[in-house]
Amino acid sequence: MSALSFVNAWLVDPEAGTIRAGGLRVEDGCIAGLLPKGEGDGGGSGRVIDCAGRHLAPGIVDLGVKVCEPGERHKESYRSVGLAAAAGGVTTIVTRPDTLPAIDNPETLEFVTRRAREATPVNVAPMAALTKGRAGREMTEIGFLMDAGAVAFTDCDRVVTDTKVLSRALSYARALGALVVAHPQDPGLSVGSVATSGKFASLRGLPAVSPMAERMALDRDVALIEMTGARYHFDQITTARALPALERAKRNGLDVTAGTSIHHLTLNALDIADYRTFFKLKPPLRDEDDRLAVAEAVASGLIDVISSMHTPQDEESKRLPFEEAASGAVGLETFLPAAMRLHHAGLIELPALWRAMSLNPARRLGLPGGRMAPGAPADLVLFDPDAPFVLDRATLRSKSRNTPFDGARMQGRVLGTWVAGARVYEAN
């Protein structure tokens, strides 16, 4: 692979927590060294890319992407998700096992791994189901699935309600050093709900769930983590009421991390006022006070990870009454410009954003990306944080285009994406 130099850039370094002028040199798919401001290509050969004062950062590591192979390829394939990820500056997608059938055995995992390798220009790290069929009754063969390449285990939004089954699975995962990813939501309280409880939901006549459903589920799981010593990641913390319990768990030394979705950081419960089903998510959008509290938790490091929670749904699933429509939104291509809303609002600085979007998920999963240091893989995104545009969902590369940002004024454009030093996306 030929050498490559990036010059005249603003380097976003989430590990050092800095933004500085300069460049970097890439050799053999890895970062070979950083270049001071004003220096050319570092005296080496190969192609030179003038970044023209734009920002260069580690590629995004997106934890919790749904690819609908096998079973629902018409919603999203590995080819379409790879193109969408590259266009969004996402260089690694960590895929969910909530497919048809679920990824709960080594044969299915090997199939999707092969499909990803054949069709996807970005890195793919697959998760596998924690219980067979995600039914919550019998745990999967965690050891065999790890040997086949699973980086974590999750039943996604199907909460394991049998405490004995979950405790056994956590004990087994602990013995193997496996990471368990869980959805903190009490299913008894949240079943059938489409909004967060309060005056607004009542006025709209929508079945709602209390924010305490998230807190209650988190409290139960923290007790099981304390009992088993398992490595645990909460996929979406979206309410202020859950944050004190999360802080206590970390302070007590439990091996716990937490994430949230970019949609819950940039939208709130009032956005469902017109019953637009593109705003129907799981968990439902929260009040503005919750959104601000969660953004502050990301900025402080209490919440470790921001994900797109990319969930494709076809037109037939969304063009239904609000209560009957499928939950979820695509997010790969809108991830970076949505994150720029937090930056421009002064809520989260760029290094902290990239710590949550790239460095922390890579570290938690044992992946090599997320760093701007010699020896790190040259998985990079070049972007302009200030470039304005109006999003047209018809231009998205995902097969499904169920985005809540359709028609929204946004800032932040991806100009180029590189995986191991090879360009996988170039803006027009």
C-alpha positions as CSV (number, residue, x, y, z in Angstrom):
1,M,0.0,0.0,0.0
2,S,1.4,3.4,-1.0
3,A,2.1,6.1,1.6
4,L,-0.2,9.0,2.2
5,S,0.2,12.3,3.9
6,F,-2.6,14.6,5.2
7,V,-1.5,18.2,5.6
8,N,-3.0,21.6,6.6
9,A,-5.7,20.0,8.9
10,W,-7.1,20.5,12.3
11,L,-6.4,17.2,14.1
12,V,-9.1,16.1,16.5
13,D,-7.4,13.8,19.1
14,P,-9.9,12.3,21.5
15,E,-7.2,10.5,23.5
16,A,-5.3,13.7,24.3
17,G,-8.5,15.8,24.4
18,T,-7.1,18.4,21.9
19,I,-7.6,20.0,18.6
20,R,-4.4,21.2,17.0
21,A,-3.2,22.3,13.6
22,G,-1.0,19.9,11.7
23,G,-1.1,16.7,9.7
24,L,-0.2,13.1,9.7
25,R,1.5,10.5,7.7
26,V,0.1,7.0,6.8
27,E,2.1,4.0,5.8
28,D,1.0,0.4,5.4
29,G,-2.5,1.2,6.6
30,C,-1.5,2.7,9.9
31,I,-0.6,6.2,11.2
32,A,3.2,6.5,10.9
33,G,3.5,9.8,12.6
34,L,2.0,13.3,13.2
35,L,3.2,16.3,11.3
36,P,3.6,19.8,12.8
37,K,1.7,22.7,11.4
38,G,3.2,24.0,8.2
39,E,5.3,20.9,7.5
40,G,4.8,19.2,4.2
41,D,4.6,15.4,3.8
42,G,7.3,14.7,6.4
43,G,9.9,14.1,3.8
44,G,8.3,10.9,2.6
45,S,7.0,9.8,-0.8
46,G,3.4,9.1,-1.8
47,R,0.2,11.1,-2.3
48,V,-0.4,14.3,-0.3
49,I,-3.9,15.4,0.6
50,D,-4.3,19.1,1.5
51,C,-7.1,19.2,4.0
52,A,-7.6,23.0,3.4
53,G,-8.1,23.8,7.1
54,R,-10.8,21.1,7.6
55,H,-11.0,18.8,10.6
56,L,-9.4,15.3,10.5
57,A,-10.5,12.8,13.2
58,P,-10.5,9.1,13.9
59,G,-13.3,7.3,12.0
60,I,-16.5,6.8,14.0
61,V,-17.0,3.4,15.7
62,D,-20.8,2.9,15.8
63,L,-21.9,0.4,18.5
64,G,-25.4,-1.0,17.7
65,V,-26.0,-0.9,14.0
66,K,-28.8,-3.1,12.6
67,V,-28.1,-4.8,9.3
68,C,-31.1,-6.8,8.1
69,E,-29.3,-9.8,6.8
70,P,-30.4,-12.5,7.1
71,G,-34.2,-12.2,6.8
72,E,-35.0,-8.7,5.8
73,R,-32.5,-7.7,3.2
74,H,-35.0,-5.4,1.5
75,K,-34.6,-3.0,4.5
76,E,-30.8,-3.0,4.6
77,S,-28.0,-5.1,3.2
78,Y,-24.4,-5.3,4.0
79,R,-23.6,-3.5,0.8
80,S,-26.0,-0.6,1.4
81,V,-25.1,-0.3,5.1
82,G,-21.4,-0.1,4.1
83,L,-22.0,2.7,1.6
84,A,-24.0,4.6,4.2
85,A,-21.4,4.1,6.9
86,A,-18.6,5.3,4.6
87,A,-20.6,8.4,3.6
88,G,-21.2,9.2,7.3
89,G,-17.6,8.9,8.4
90,V,-18.2,5.6,10.2
91,T,-15.3,3.3,9.7
92,T,-16.4,0.5,12.0
93,I,-19.9,-0.8,12.5
94,V,-20.7,-3.0,15.5
95,T,-23.7,-4.9,14.3
96,R,-26.7,-6.2,16.3
97,P,-28.0,-9.8,16.3
98,D,-31.7,-8.9,16.0
99,T,-32.1,-10.4,12.6
100,L,-34.5,-13.1,11.2
101,P,-33.3,-15.6,12.4
102,A,-31.3,-14.1,15.3
103,I,-27.5,-14.4,15.2
104,D,-27.4,-17.0,18.0
105,N,-25.1,-19.7,16.6
106,P,-21.7,-19.9,15.0
107,E,-23.0,-20.9,11.6
108,T,-25.2,-17.8,11.3
109,L,-22.4,-15.6,12.6
110,E,-20.0,-17.0,10.1
111,F,-22.6,-16.3,7.3
112,V,-22.9,-12.6,8.2
113,T,-19.2,-12.2,8.7
114,R,-18.6,-13.6,5.2
115,R,-21.3,-11.3,3.7
116,A,-19.7,-8.3,5.5
117,R,-16.3,-9.1,4.2
118,E,-17.5,-9.5,0.6
119,A,-19.8,-6.4,0.4
120,T,-18.8,-3.8,3.0
121,P,-15.9,-1.3,2.6
122,V,-15.8,-0.5,6.3
123,N,-14.8,-2.6,9.3
124,V,-17.6,-4.9,10.7
125,A,-17.5,-6.2,14.3
126,P,-20.5,-8.5,15.0
127,M,-22.4,-9.0,18.2
128,A,-24.2,-12.2,18.9
129,A,-27.4,-13.0,20.9
130,L,-27.2,-13.6,24.6
131,T,-30.0,-16.1,24.6
132,K,-31.2,-18.5,21.9
133,G,-33.7,-16.8,19.6
134,R,-33.4,-13.7,21.9
135,A,-36.2,-15.5,23.8
136,G,-34.7,-15.1,27.3
137,R,-35.0,-18.7,28.2
138,E,-31.6,-20.4,27.4
139,M,-28.2,-18.8,26.9
140,T,-26.3,-19.2,23.7
141,E,-22.9,-20.9,23.3
142,I,-21.0,-17.9,24.3
143,G,-17.6,-19.5,24.0
144,F,-18.2,-20.9,20.5
145,L,-19.6,-17.6,19.4
146,M,-16.5,-15.7,20.7
147,D,-14.3,-18.2,18.7
148,A,-16.4,-17.3,15.6
149,G,-15.7,-13.6,16.1
150,A,-18.5,-12.2,18.3
151,V,-17.3,-9.0,20.1
152,A,-20.2,-8.8,22.6
153,F,-23.5,-10.4,23.5
154,T,-26.9,-8.8,23.6
155,D,-30.6,-9.6,23.1
156,C,-31.1,-5.9,22.0
157,D,-34.4,-4.5,23.0
158,R,-35.8,-7.8,24.3
159,V,-35.0,-7.6,28.0
160,V,-34.3,-10.9,29.7
161,T,-37.0,-11.0,32.4
162,D,-35.9,-14.3,34.0
163,T,-33.4,-13.2,36.6
164,K,-32.0,-16.7,37.0
165,V,-31.3,-17.1,33.3
166,L,-29.7,-13.7,33.2
167,S,-27.5,-14.3,36.2
168,R,-26.3,-17.6,34.8
169,A,-25.5,-16.0,31.5
170,L,-23.6,-13.2,33.2
171,S,-21.6,-15.7,35.3
172,Y,-20.7,-17.6,32.2
173,A,-19.8,-14.4,30.3
174,R,-17.7,-13.3,33.3
175,A,-15.7,-16.6,33.2
176,L,-14.9,-16.1,29.5
177,G,-14.3,-12.3,29.7
178,A,-17.2,-11.6,27.4
179,L,-19.0,-8.2,27.3
180,V,-22.7,-8.2,27.7
181,V,-24.8,-5.3,26.2
182,A,-28.3,-4.7,27.6
183,H,-31.3,-2.5,27.1
184,P,-32.3,-0.8,30.4
185,Q,-36.0,-0.8,30.2
186,D,-38.5,-2.5,32.5
187,P,-40.6,-4.5,30.0
188,G,-43.7,-4.7,32.2
189,L,-44.0,-0.9,32.4
190,S,-42.9,-0.1,28.8
191,V,-44.9,-2.6,26.8
192,G,-47.1,-0.9,24.3
193,S,-45.8,2.6,25.1
194,V,-44.9,5.0,22.4
195,A,-44.1,8.2,24.3
196,T,-42.7,9.4,27.6
197,S,-45.3,9.9,30.3
198,G,-46.4,13.5,31.1
199,K,-48.8,16.2,30.1
200,F,-47.8,16.2,26.5
201,A,-48.4,12.5,26.0
202,S,-51.7,12.8,27.7
203,L,-52.8,15.7,25.5
204,R,-51.8,13.7,22.4
205,G,-53.6,10.6,23.7
206,L,-50.5,8.4,23.4
207,P,-49.8,5.3,25.6
208,A,-46.7,6.4,27.6
209,V,-44.1,5.0,29.9
210,S,-42.5,6.6,33.0
211,P,-38.8,7.4,33.0
212,M,-38.6,5.2,36.1
213,A,-38.9,2.1,33.8
214,E,-35.3,2.8,32.7
215,R,-34.1,3.4,36.3
216,M,-35.8,0.2,37.6
217,A,-34.2,-1.9,34.9
218,L,-30.8,-0.4,35.5
219,D,-31.0,-1.0,39.3
220,R,-31.9,-4.7,38.7
221,D,-29.0,-5.2,36.3
222,V,-26.5,-3.4,38.5
223,A,-27.4,-5.8,41.3
224,L,-26.7,-8.7,39.1
225,I,-23.4,-7.2,37.9
226,E,-22.4,-6.8,41.5
227,M,-23.3,-10.4,42.1
228,T,-21.5,-11.9,39.1
229,G,-18.7,-9.5,38.3
230,A,-19.6,-9.4,34.6
231,R,-18.5,-6.8,32.1
232,Y,-21.6,-4.8,31.2
233,H,-22.6,-2.1,28.8
234,F,-26.0,-0.3,28.9
235,D,-26.9,0.5,25.3
236,Q,-29.1,3.6,25.8
237,I,-29.4,5.7,28.9
238,T,-31.9,8.4,28.1
239,T,-33.3,9.8,31.3
240,A,-31.9,12.0,34.1
241,R,-33.4,9.6,36.7
242,A,-31.0,6.8,35.6
243,L,-27.8,8.8,36.0
244,P,-27.4,8.7,39.8
245,A,-27.6,4.9,39.7
246,L,-25.1,4.7,36.9
247,E,-22.7,7.0,38.8
248,R,-23.0,4.9,41.9
249,A,-22.3,1.7,40.0
250,K,-19.1,3.2,38.5
251,R,-18.0,4.7,41.8
252,N,-18.4,1.2,43.4
253,G,-15.9,-0.2,40.9
254,L,-18.2,-2.3,38.8
255,D,-17.1,-3.0,35.2
256,V,-19.9,-0.9,33.7
257,T,-20.1,1.5,30.8
258,A,-23.1,3.2,29.2
259,G,-24.2,4.7,25.9
260,T,-26.9,6.8,24.5
261,S,-28.2,7.5,21.0
262,I,-27.6,10.5,18.9
263,H,-31.4,10.9,18.4
264,H,-32.0,11.1,22.1
265,L,-29.2,13.7,22.4
266,T,-30.6,16.0,19.7
267,L,-34.4,15.5,19.7
268,N,-37.1,15.6,22.5
269,A,-40.6,14.4,23.2
270,L,-42.2,17.5,21.6
271,D,-40.9,16.3,18.2
272,I,-43.7,13.7,18.0
273,A,-46.4,16.4,18.1
274,D,-47.4,15.9,14.5
275,Y,-47.5,12.1,14.9
276,R,-44.6,11.7,12.4
277,T,-43.6,8.0,12.7
278,F,-40.0,8.8,11.8
279,F,-39.7,10.2,15.3
280,K,-41.0,7.0,16.9
281,L,-38.0,5.4,18.6
282,K,-37.3,2.8,21.3
283,P,-37.1,4.0,24.1
284,P,-39.3,7.0,23.2
285,L,-38.0,10.5,22.9
286,R,-37.6,12.1,26.3
287,D,-38.3,15.6,27.8
288,E,-35.9,18.4,27.2
289,D,-34.6,18.3,30.7
290,D,-33.6,14.6,30.2
291,R,-31.9,15.5,26.9
292,L,-29.8,18.2,28.5
293,A,-28.9,16.0,31.5
294,V,-27.8,13.2,29.2
295,A,-25.7,15.5,27.1
296,E,-24.0,16.8,30.2
297,A,-23.3,13.2,31.3
298,V,-21.6,12.6,27.9
299,A,-19.5,15.7,28.3
300,S,-18.4,14.7,31.8
301,G,-17.7,11.1,30.8
302,L,-20.4,9.5,32.9
303,I,-22.0,8.2,29.7
304,D,-19.2,6.7,27.7
305,V,-20.6,6.1,24.2
306,I,-22.8,7.8,21.6
307,S,-24.3,5.5,18.9
308,S,-26.5,6.1,15.9
309,M,-28.7,3.0,16.9
310,H,-29.2,2.7,13.1
311,T,-32.5,0.8,12.7
312,P,-33.9,0.6,9.2
313,Q,-37.6,0.2,8.7
314,D,-39.3,0.1,5.3
315,E,-42.1,2.4,4.2
316,E,-44.8,-0.2,4.9
317,S,-43.6,-0.4,8.5
318,K,-43.7,3.4,9.0
319,R,-46.7,4.5,7.1
320,L,-49.1,3.4,9.8
321,P,-50.8,5.2,12.7
322,F,-48.2,6.3,15.3
323,E,-49.1,3.6,17.8
324,E,-48.9,0.8,15.2
325,A,-45.8,1.9,13.3
326,A,-42.4,0.2,13.8
327,S,-39.9,1.9,16.0
328,G,-36.5,3.1,15.0
329,A,-34.6,5.4,12.6
330,V,-31.6,5.2,10.3
331,G,-28.6,7.2,11.6
332,L,-25.3,6.3,9.9
333,E,-25.3,9.2,7.4
334,T,-26.8,11.7,9.8
335,F,-24.6,10.8,12.8
336,L,-21.9,13.3,12.3
337,P,-24.1,16.3,11.4
338,A,-26.4,15.6,14.2
339,A,-23.5,15.5,16.6
340,M,-22.4,18.9,15.3
341,R,-25.7,20.2,16.8
342,L,-24.3,19.4,20.2
343,H,-21.0,21.1,19.4
344,H,-22.5,24.3,17.9
345,A,-24.8,24.5,20.9
346,G,-21.8,24.5,23.2
347,L,-23.0,21.3,25.0
348,I,-20.1,19.0,24.0
349,E,-16.7,19.9,22.6
350,L,-15.3,18.0,19.6
351,P,-12.7,16.0,21.4
352,A,-15.3,14.8,23.9
353,L,-17.7,13.9,21.1
354,W,-15.0,11.8,19.4
355,R,-14.1,10.2,22.7
356,A,-17.7,9.0,22.9
357,M,-18.2,8.2,19.2
358,S,-14.9,6.6,18.5
359,L,-12.3,6.1,21.2
360,N,-14.5,4.7,24.0
361,P,-16.5,2.2,21.9
362,A,-13.2,0.9,20.4
363,R,-11.6,0.5,23.8
364,R,-14.7,-1.2,25.3
365,L,-14.8,-3.7,22.5
366,G,-11.1,-4.3,22.3
367,L,-10.9,-2.8,18.8
368,P,-7.8,-0.9,17.5
369,G,-9.5,2.3,16.2
370,G,-10.4,5.6,17.8
371,R,-6.9,7.0,18.1
372,M,-4.7,9.6,16.4
373,A,-1.4,8.1,17.4
374,P,1.5,6.4,15.6
375,G,0.6,2.7,15.2
376,A,-3.1,3.2,15.2
377,P,-5.0,2.1,12.1
378,A,-5.5,4.9,9.5
379,D,-9.3,4.8,9.9
380,L,-10.0,8.5,9.4
381,V,-12.8,11.0,8.6
382,L,-12.2,14.5,7.0
383,F,-15.1,16.8,7.7
384,D,-16.2,20.4,7.8
385,P,-18.1,21.1,11.0
386,D,-19.6,24.3,9.8
387,A,-20.8,23.4,6.3
388,P,-24.6,24.0,6.1
389,F,-27.1,21.9,4.2
390,V,-30.7,20.8,4.2
391,L,-31.1,17.0,4.5
392,D,-33.1,15.2,1.8
393,R,-33.8,11.7,2.8
394,A,-34.0,10.7,-0.9
395,T,-30.2,11.1,-1.1
396,L,-29.4,8.6,1.7
397,R,-27.6,5.5,0.7
398,S,-29.4,3.2,3.1
399,K,-32.1,1.1,1.5
400,S,-34.5,2.4,4.2
401,R,-34.7,6.2,4.6
402,N,-36.6,6.5,7.9
403,T,-34.8,9.5,9.3
404,P,-36.3,12.1,11.6
405,F,-34.0,14.7,10.1
406,D,-35.7,14.8,6.7
407,G,-35.9,18.4,5.6
408,A,-33.9,19.6,8.6
409,R,-31.3,22.4,8.4
410,M,-28.0,20.8,9.5
411,Q,-24.3,21.7,9.7
412,G,-21.3,19.3,9.3
413,R,-20.4,17.5,6.1
414,V,-18.2,14.5,5.7
415,L,-15.7,15.2,2.9
416,G,-13.8,11.9,2.9
417,T,-13.5,8.6,4.7
418,W,-10.5,6.3,4.9
419,V,-10.2,2.7,6.2
420,A,-6.7,1.4,6.8
421,G,-5.4,4.3,4.6
422,A,-7.7,3.4,1.6
423,R,-10.3,6.0,0.6
424,V,-13.8,4.5,0.8
425,Y,-15.8,7.7,0.4
426,E,-15.2,11.1,-1.3
427,A,-17.8,13.9,-1.3
428,N,-18.9,15.3,-4.6
